[in-house]
Amino acid sequence: LHVLEQPVGADALPALTDYLRDAGAQVVLTGSQAETGEGSGMLPFLLAESLGWPLVVGLAQVESIDGGSALVLQALPRGQRRRLKVRLPFLATVD
């Protein structure tokens, strides 16, 4: 666990973008929405856009990682699942 210190009221996006880019992360999991604060649910979308990474919304499972890509299952309504192949690095939301 690494805590990124931020001033009160600061935008977390620039700090997270810089940290993840420098860390060489390949898979980043986020919640879909914060319990406190504005709770807009936009951070994963803005972060993926800022990094230029693909975003998987509603990740259910990472099946495999091989050759610069991952095979994942995306959760859909009514218990359905969709298998996706996504290039690394990627960001995913989990519920």
BAKOL-394694 format. One line per field, with one value per residue: residue number from 0; residue in three letters; x, y, z of N, C-alpha, C, CB in turn. Coordinates in nm, 4 decimals. Glycine has a CB too. Layout:
BEGIN
k: [NUM,...] $
r: [ALA,...] $
nxx: [X,...] $
nyy: [Y,...] $
nzz: [Z,...] $
caxx: [X,...] $
cayy: [Y,...] $
cazz: [Z,...] $
cxx: [X,...] $
cyy: [Y,...] $
czz: [Z,...] $
cbxx: [X,...] $
cbyy: [Y,...] $
cbzz: [Z,...] $
//
This chain:
BEGIN
k: [0,1,2,3,4,5,6,7,8,9,10,11,12,13,14,15,16,17,18,19,20,21,22,23,24,25,26,27,28,29,30,31,32,33,34,35,36,37,38,39,40,41,42,43,44,45,46,47,48,49,50,51,52,53,54,55,56,57,58,59,60,61,62,63,64,65,66,67,68,69,70,71,72,73,74,75,76,77,78,79,80,81,82,83,84,85,86,87,88,89,90,91,92,93,94] $
r: [LEU,HIS,VAL,LEU,GLU,GLN,PRO,VAL,GLY,ALA,ASP,ALA,LEU,PRO,ALA,LEU,THR,ASP,TYR,LEU,ARG,ASP,ALA,GLY,ALA,GLN,VAL,VAL,LEU,THR,GLY,SER,GLN,ALA,GLU,THR,GLY,GLU,GLY,SER,GLY,MET,LEU,PRO,PHE,LEU,LEU,ALA,GLU,SER,LEU,GLY,TRP,PRO,LEU,VAL,VAL,GLY,LEU,ALA,GLN,VAL,GLU,SER,ILE,ASP,GLY,GLY,SER,ALA,LEU,VAL,LEU,GLN,ALA,LEU,PRO,ARG,GLY,GLN,ARG,ARG,ARG,LEU,LYS,VAL,ARG,LEU,PRO,PHE,LEU,ALA,THR,VAL,ASP] $
nxx: [0.0851,0.0614,0.0516,-0.0584,0.0147,-0.1928,-0.2972,-0.5746,-0.8769,-0.7548,-0.7157,-0.7157,-0.6475,-0.4117,-0.1953,-0.2374,-0.2190,0.0503,0.1862,0.1053,0.1955,0.4739,0.5213,0.4962,0.2780,0.0649,-0.1920,-0.4636,-0.6896,-0.9959,-1.2499,-1.5972,-1.7315,-1.7029,-1.7731,-1.7924,-1.7695,-1.7871,-1.8521,-1.8978,-1.8204,-1.6569,-1.3776,-1.2326,-1.2765,-1.1694,-0.9061,-0.8201,-0.8422,-0.6555,-0.4181,-0.4172,-0.5006,-0.6849,-1.0157,-1.1957,-1.5155,-1.6788,-1.5376,-1.5222,-1.3579,-1.0144,-0.8925,-0.6573,-0.3192,-0.1106,0.1478,0.1351,-0.1329,-0.4582,-0.7024,-1.0256,-1.3238,-1.6210,-1.8679,-2.2129,-2.5591,-2.8095,-2.6558,-2.5027,-2.2019,-1.9268,-1.6664,-1.3564,-1.0742,-0.8048,-0.5605,-0.2472,-0.1006,-0.3962,-0.6965,-0.9447,-1.2796,-1.4268,-1.6968] $
nyy: [-0.1167,0.2136,0.5403,0.8341,1.1486,1.4324,1.7731,1.9127,1.9049,1.8827,1.7823,1.4491,1.3213,1.4094,1.3324,1.0548,0.9703,1.0357,0.8775,0.6101,0.5867,0.6144,0.3964,0.1718,0.0034,-0.2690,-0.3742,-0.2129,-0.1815,-0.0322,0.1068,0.1410,0.3631,0.6214,0.6087,0.8338,1.1954,1.3595,1.1453,1.0829,0.8856,0.9169,0.9067,0.6579,0.6572,0.9049,0.8689,0.6464,0.7622,0.9717,0.8275,0.6905,0.4302,0.1202,0.0681,-0.1470,-0.1877,-0.3003,-0.5415,-0.8889,-1.1122,-1.1942,-1.3924,-1.4787,-1.3688,-1.2862,-1.2456,-0.9603,-0.9000,-0.9396,-1.1805,-1.1367,-1.1434,-0.9678,-0.8338,-0.8439,-0.7301,-0.9273,-1.1494,-1.2285,-1.2775,-1.1358,-1.2196,-1.0678,-0.9567,-0.7717,-0.5184,-0.4792,-0.2071,-0.2003,-0.0587,-0.1279,-0.1342,-0.2468,-0.3921] $
nzz: [0.0000,-0.0901,0.0058,-0.1384,-0.0679,-0.0502,-0.0781,0.1046,-0.0705,-0.3161,-0.6599,-0.7353,-0.9695,-1.1340,-0.9628,-0.9296,-1.1974,-1.2648,-1.0735,-1.1388,-1.4019,-1.3659,-1.1973,-1.3517,-1.3651,-1.4639,-1.4448,-1.3110,-1.0537,-0.9667,-0.7533,-0.8400,-0.7616,-0.5177,-0.1648,-0.0146,-0.0347,-0.3539,-0.5205,-0.7933,-0.9676,-1.1845,-1.1807,-1.2575,-1.5373,-1.6209,-1.5378,-1.6920,-1.9452,-1.9206,-1.8901,-2.1259,-2.1467,-2.1936,-2.0573,-1.8507,-1.7556,-1.4703,-1.3986,-1.3643,-1.3545,-1.4003,-1.6364,-1.7670,-1.8279,-2.0829,-2.3196,-2.3514,-2.3311,-2.1751,-2.0840,-1.9930,-1.7849,-1.8078,-1.6008,-1.6582,-1.6775,-1.5029,-1.4272,-1.6420,-1.8408,-2.0179,-2.2297,-2.2771,-2.4628,-2.3705,-2.4100,-2.2398,-2.0584,-1.8470,-1.7049,-1.4621,-1.3364,-1.0337,-0.8526] $
caxx: [0.0000,0.1366,-0.0379,-0.0174,-0.0277,-0.2557,-0.3594,-0.7205,-0.9470,-0.6759,-0.7609,-0.6324,-0.6150,-0.2715,-0.1063,-0.2556,-0.1662,0.1968,0.2317,0.0842,0.2845,0.6103,0.5292,0.4968,0.1656,0.0067,-0.3357,-0.5043,-0.8297,-1.0555,-1.3915,-1.6766,-1.7792,-1.6658,-1.8839,-1.7986,-1.7308,-1.8788,-1.9012,-1.9517,-1.7840,-1.5835,-1.2328,-1.1746,-1.2848,-1.0728,-0.7726,-0.7898,-0.8216,-0.5308,-0.3077,-0.4263,-0.5182,-0.8223,-1.0903,-1.2990,-1.6120,-1.7448,-1.4537,-1.5626,-1.2477,-0.9014,-0.8707,-0.5158,-0.2381,-0.0077,0.1866,0.0953,-0.2782,-0.5273,-0.8355,-1.1033,-1.4694,-1.6904,-2.0009,-2.3248,-2.6841,-2.8729,-2.5579,-2.4321,-2.0607,-1.8718,-1.5216,-1.2882,-0.9284,-0.7671,-0.4145,-0.1841,-0.1678,-0.5364,-0.7610,-1.0762,-1.3606,-1.4869,-1.8026] $
cayy: [0.0000,0.3391,0.6545,0.9551,1.2654,1.5381,1.8793,1.9059,1.9595,1.8687,1.6870,1.3289,1.2688,1.4255,1.2531,0.9137,0.9496,1.0357,0.7621,0.4855,0.5880,0.5906,0.2664,0.0630,-0.0870,-0.3342,-0.3887,-0.1259,-0.2005,0.0778,0.0934,0.2086,0.4910,0.6435,0.6159,0.9693,1.2998,1.3810,1.0137,1.0881,0.7658,0.9545,0.8916,0.5536,0.6987,1.0129,0.8129,0.5667,0.8563,1.0432,0.7344,0.6323,0.2861,0.0707,0.0559,-0.2502,-0.1522,-0.4169,-0.6609,-1.0012,-1.2070,-1.1963,-1.5345,-1.5022,-1.2586,-1.3483,-1.1782,-0.8207,-0.8808,-1.0162,-1.2319,-1.1028,-1.1535,-0.8461,-0.8601,-0.7799,-0.7474,-1.0587,-1.2556,-1.2637,-1.2418,-1.1152,-1.2407,-0.9636,-0.9555,-0.6316,-0.5020,-0.4268,-0.2031,-0.1602,-0.0196,-0.1914,-0.1068,-0.3632,-0.3554] $
cazz: [0.0000,-0.0983,0.0230,-0.2094,0.0098,-0.1302,0.0014,0.1142,-0.1857,-0.4392,-0.7606,-0.7263,-1.1022,-1.1753,-0.8771,-0.9650,-1.3328,-1.2572,-0.9958,-1.2130,-1.5185,-1.3168,-1.1299,-1.4491,-1.3378,-1.5804,-1.4183,-1.2010,-1.0162,-0.8912,-0.7254,-0.9426,-0.7084,-0.3782,-0.0694,0.0402,-0.1295,-0.4657,-0.5604,-0.9293,-1.0421,-1.3058,-1.1696,-1.3432,-1.6776,-1.6404,-1.5202,-1.8121,-2.0554,-1.8962,-1.9125,-2.2594,-2.1265,-2.2025,-1.9318,-1.8443,-1.6517,-1.4133,-1.4094,-1.2805,-1.3400,-1.4934,-1.6642,-1.7972,-1.8793,-2.1657,-2.4431,-2.3607,-2.3224,-2.0715,-2.1130,-1.8736,-1.7898,-1.7668,-1.5458,-1.7271,-1.6029,-1.4878,-1.4089,-1.7649,-1.8485,-2.1523,-2.2351,-2.3529,-2.4676,-2.3521,-2.4094,-2.1193,-1.9298,-1.8503,-1.5809,-1.4530,-1.2179,-0.9687,-0.7579] $
cxx: [0.0894,0.0366,0.0207,-0.0727,-0.0787,-0.3062,-0.5118,-0.7824,-0.8726,-0.7390,-0.6652,-0.5823,-0.4686,-0.1749,-0.1161,-0.1969,-0.0144,0.2485,0.2198,0.1743,0.4275,0.6271,0.5352,0.3868,0.1099,-0.1444,-0.3677,-0.6532,-0.8763,-1.1969,-1.4689,-1.7265,-1.7401,-1.7903,-1.9014,-1.7557,-1.8333,-1.9342,-1.9574,-1.9233,-1.7025,-1.4337,-1.1764,-1.1729,-1.1809,-0.9295,-0.7309,-0.7628,-0.6875,-0.4088,-0.3040,-0.4414,-0.6628,-0.8836,-1.1940,-1.3895,-1.6794,-1.6655,-1.5024,-1.4456,-1.1386,-0.8698,-0.7243,-0.4511,-0.1230,0.0210,0.1371,-0.0538,-0.3358,-0.6622,-0.9163,-1.2514,-1.5278,-1.8295,-2.1050,-2.4514,-2.7336,-2.7729,-2.4821,-2.2873,-2.0207,-1.7206,-1.4606,-1.1385,-0.8874,-0.6142,-0.3685,-0.1102,-0.3143,-0.5849,-0.8988,-1.1477,-1.4164,-1.5921,-1.7868] $
cyy: [0.1226,0.4542,0.7746,1.0749,1.3738,1.6474,1.8616,1.9721,1.9461,1.7652,1.5683,1.2811,1.2892,1.3395,1.1047,0.8823,0.9404,0.9118,0.6327,0.4768,0.5538,0.4513,0.1497,-0.0391,-0.1444,-0.3510,-0.3034,-0.1460,-0.0808,0.0377,0.1666,0.3443,0.5014,0.6486,0.7564,1.0696,1.3125,1.2502,1.0086,0.9614,0.7936,0.9238,0.7788,0.5923,0.8063,0.9617,0.7309,0.6580,0.9285,0.9555,0.6810,0.4815,0.2464,0.0590,-0.0539,-0.2135,-0.2797,-0.5454,-0.7681,-1.0955,-1.1782,-1.3438,-1.5654,-1.3728,-1.3223,-1.2618,-1.0362,-0.7955,-0.9699,-1.0621,-1.2144,-1.1314,-1.0251,-0.8848,-0.7778,-0.7995,-0.8925,-1.1740,-1.2974,-1.2170,-1.2256,-1.1347,-1.1348,-0.9899,-0.8092,-0.6219,-0.4457,-0.2975,-0.1632,-0.1277,-0.0836,-0.1478,-0.2382,-0.3136,-0.4319] $
czz: [0.0000,-0.0921,-0.0507,-0.1336,-0.0843,-0.0367,0.0026,-0.0082,-0.3176,-0.5321,-0.7595,-0.8621,-1.1429,-1.0938,-0.9107,-1.1018,-1.3300,-1.1855,-1.0765,-1.3354,-1.4754,-1.2565,-1.2278,-1.4254,-1.4680,-1.5678,-1.2962,-1.1781,-0.9348,-0.8515,-0.8338,-0.8947,-0.5617,-0.2902,-0.0143,-0.0655,-0.2401,-0.5192,-0.7006,-1.0082,-1.1666,-1.2998,-1.2563,-1.4914,-1.7095,-1.6303,-1.6421,-1.9310,-2.0416,-1.9247,-2.0554,-2.2548,-2.1534,-2.0627,-1.9462,-1.7275,-1.6024,-1.4294,-1.3128,-1.2542,-1.4428,-1.5147,-1.6906,-1.8439,-1.9548,-2.2879,-2.4582,-2.3605,-2.2131,-2.1254,-1.9855,-1.8960,-1.7332,-1.7178,-1.6201,-1.6442,-1.6049,-1.4845,-1.5333,-1.7575,-1.9940,-2.1440,-2.3271,-2.3531,-2.4665,-2.3466,-2.2754,-2.1528,-1.9460,-1.7101,-1.5793,-1.3259,-1.1660,-0.8705,-0.6284] $
cbxx: [-0.0967,0.2233,-0.0592,-0.0671,0.0888,-0.3727,-0.3212,-0.7710,-0.9760,-0.5302,-0.7680,-0.7098,-0.7037,-0.2312,-0.1400,-0.4038,-0.2106,0.2466,0.1510,-0.0616,0.2806,0.6474,0.4104,0.6296,0.0541,0.0714,-0.3765,-0.4714,-0.8490,-1.0561,-1.4266,-1.7947,-1.9334,-1.5846,-1.8616,-1.7098,-1.5930,-1.8090,-2.0051,-1.8948,-1.9063,-1.6023,-1.1959,-1.2520,-1.4259,-1.0959,-0.7675,-0.9062,-0.9364,-0.5265,-0.3176,-0.3044,-0.4773,-0.8262,-1.1579,-1.2370,-1.7179,-1.8788,-1.3059,-1.6777,-1.2984,-0.7745,-0.9544,-0.4997,-0.1867,-0.0507,0.1392,0.1518,-0.3463,-0.5453,-0.8322,-1.0829,-1.5209,-1.6987,-2.0051,-2.3429,-2.7916,-2.9706,-2.6247,-2.5023,-1.9725,-1.9081,-1.4870,-1.3187,-0.8719,-0.8317,-0.3691,-0.0872,-0.0966,-0.6233,-0.7698,-1.0628,-1.4754,-1.3788,-1.9412] $
cbyy: [0.0000,0.3461,0.6871,0.9544,1.3196,1.4813,2.0193,1.9737,2.1015,1.8289,1.7529,1.2179,1.3335,1.5710,1.2757,0.8771,1.0633,1.1618,0.7505,0.4734,0.7267,0.6954,0.2488,-0.0058,-0.0132,-0.4690,-0.5404,0.0244,-0.3323,0.2104,0.1481,0.1215,0.5051,0.7735,0.5183,0.9822,1.2706,1.4564,0.9686,1.2068,0.6918,1.1008,0.8671,0.4241,0.7506,1.1239,0.7264,0.4701,0.9585,1.0931,0.6190,0.6688,0.2456,-0.0662,0.1905,-0.3957,-0.0500,-0.4337,-0.6265,-1.0775,-1.3517,-1.1147,-1.5783,-1.6126,-1.1627,-1.4899,-1.2557,-0.7632,-0.9114,-0.9317,-1.3830,-0.9550,-1.2783,-0.7426,-0.8287,-0.8377,-0.6558,-1.0810,-1.3724,-1.2021,-1.3482,-0.9720,-1.3856,-0.8240,-1.0320,-0.5725,-0.4094,-0.5311,-0.1062,-0.2705,0.1361,-0.3446,-0.0061,-0.4508,-0.3819] $
cbzz: [0.1217,-0.2298,0.1743,-0.3583,0.0969,-0.2174,-0.0548,0.2445,-0.1617,-0.4062,-0.9029,-0.6596,-1.2042,-1.1634,-0.7288,-0.9627,-1.4266,-1.1858,-0.8657,-1.2556,-1.5893,-1.2132,-1.0378,-1.4471,-1.2603,-1.6016,-1.3950,-1.2312,-0.9362,-0.9744,-0.5846,-0.9836,-0.7255,-0.3638,0.0450,0.1661,-0.1888,-0.5773,-0.4657,-1.0028,-1.0800,-1.3321,-1.0261,-1.3258,-1.7098,-1.5379,-1.3941,-1.8448,-2.0606,-1.7524,-1.8155,-2.3406,-1.9832,-2.2747,-1.8930,-1.8273,-1.7049,-1.4756,-1.3814,-1.3459,-1.3549,-1.4381,-1.7830,-1.9047,-1.7638,-2.2089,-2.5566,-2.4814,-2.4586,-1.9419,-2.1607,-1.8359,-1.7108,-1.8842,-1.3945,-1.8711,-1.6602,-1.6000,-1.3542,-1.8877,-1.7791,-2.2088,-2.2854,-2.2945,-2.5948,-2.2219,-2.5250,-2.0578,-1.8358,-1.9127,-1.5667,-1.4565,-1.2495,-0.8963,-0.8179] $
//
